Amino acid sequence: MTQDGARPGSGFTGGDDDAGPASGLVLPGPARPGADEPVQLIDPSGVRHPHGHYDPLVADVDGAALQKLYEDMVVVRRIDAEATALQRQGELALWPPLLGQEAAQIGSGRALRSDDFVFSSYRENAVAYCRGVDLADILRVWRGNASSGWDPYTINMATPQVIIGAQTLHATGYAMGIINDGADSVAVTYFGDGATSQGDVNEAMVFAASYQAPVVFFCQNNHWAISEPVGLQAHVPIARRAPGFGIPSVRVDGNDVLACLAVTREALARARSGGGPTFIEAVTYRMGPHTTADDPTRYRDPNELEDWAARDPLARLATLLDSLGLLEADYTDAVKARADAVAAELREGCLSMPEPAPSDVFRHVYSAPHSELERQQDHYERYLSSFDQPAQEGHR
């Protein structure tokens, strides 16, 4: 069966279907090949479908909570559009859009506790929003203003990792530290389908399984590793790989925010209870380019884009809210106003960002002063000051 194949099943390939949130303990079990159909609670037409295993995990999500999830997705889509515009206007050097992946990031991000720690790639701007990062800090690296955007310990989220898959090792190491500390927090790492072909991800899963580390591997399968389709590197669903390492896995509809919330809650509960790591494959789609330096029209069939546009994560939740009488004009006006205000704050924060001093490149390299680094900084500052000296006669 290929990546796009689907067979009936719960979507859970390694757990106990009878263990819900009421038990509080969700232990990993043997892999059950065949459960490749992604978990889905809200279908693309906005219809809510019951699910015996996952419904209890989202029993607390009432109409108001659904509205909040919708607002989150509208806001982060607006952030994404504003950042893309800033890049096109020359205010950012580059931007990695998340258009189409809002549900995967908001659903999983809103499942986390404040003491959990996130290790992401460069596209999880919606997760950063959930963690409470200052809006301008999301743009700081892409503006070339700083080497990293924020202090990781203020929001329990490491700054974005550009090296593909490296953050999975960081998350696993952090999770092993959680065990040593005797805590019940969880490390969560985000990466794309392309990263699963990297050695780092596979090495991280070996360690995570060996030490039963409390880490959640959250793979956003957006179908494209830049210009390489996922089917080229994965002839079977990516989620099937994890059981080979001894890690239970689940496929989820990555455009269904409620399903993403449910499966992430379950994985977190398993990790907190000593059940070890879980691998989540959120099947979604990157609607835009890989980055603003990319042109997907050179390698992507427009019909594919049209097919996925019909599965838009915001549209399906809006339809569900409308069917529940929760999409009245006053509510949608308030959501739009909130999104516009956030976008305005983002733009203002970007344009008013003070330019760093040239010598700032030497800051935060080491935790304490270092004589060799100070020598390099001194040489660099004297080099820069030479441009202020008048040119000598005969050397003009």
Salt bridges, closest charged atoms under 4 A:
ASP4 OD1 - HIS223 NE2 3.64
ASP17 OD2 - ARG32 NH2 3.36
ASP36 OD2 - ARG7 NH2 3.73
ASP36 OD2 - ARG240 NH2 2.66
ASP43 OD2 - HIS49 NE2 2.74
ASP55 OD1 - ARG48 NH2 2.90
ASP60 OD1 - ARG265 NH1 2.70
GLU71 OE2 - ARG338 NE 3.81
ASP72 OD1 - LYS68 NZ 2.79
ASP72 OD2 - ARG110 NE 2.78
GLU82 OE1 - ARG78 NH1 2.75
GLU82 OE2 - ARG347 NE 2.60
GLU91 OE1 - ARG143 NH1 2.92
GLU102 OE2 - ARG77 NE 2.81
ASP115 OD2 - ARG113 NH2 2.95
ASP116 OD2 - ARG272 NH2 2.80
ASP137 OD1 - ARG140 NH2 2.89
ASP184 OD1 - ARG113 NH2 2.70
ASP253 OD2 - ARG316 NH1 2.98
GLU266 OE2 - HIS53 NE2 2.53
GLU281 OE1 - ARG251 NE 3.00
ASP294 OD2 - ARG286 NH1 3.92
ASP312 OD1 - ARG77 NH2 2.85
ASP340 OD1 - ARG78 NE 3.16
ASP340 OD2 - LYS336 NZ 2.89
ASP360 OD1 - ARG363 NH1 3.98
GLU372 OE2 - ARG375 NH2 2.72
ASP378 OD2 - ARG382 NE 3.14
GLU393 OE2 - ARG396 NH2 3.36
